[in-house]
């Protein structure tokens, strides 16, 4: 899933101010915090390829893309904060 470098980008990206990011190894049955699902959330998966300049990502709601760690953090935080276009299904 998300490597340390990617998590750092979420921490330093100004667009992520106020967005809480939790790391969860999906092989574990225990979520990262007991209250993780009591607030609105988006679930992000990253298909990490070591050494690749860009990584594929997708949200469980269906959106997907590819980008650098910085681009992913900025884009995901925009989505989490409700900034930008709305996707209508």
Beta strands, then each sheet from edge to edge (+ up, - down):
strand 1: 44-47
strand 2: 55-59
strand 3: 64-67
sheet 1: 1+ 2- 3+
end
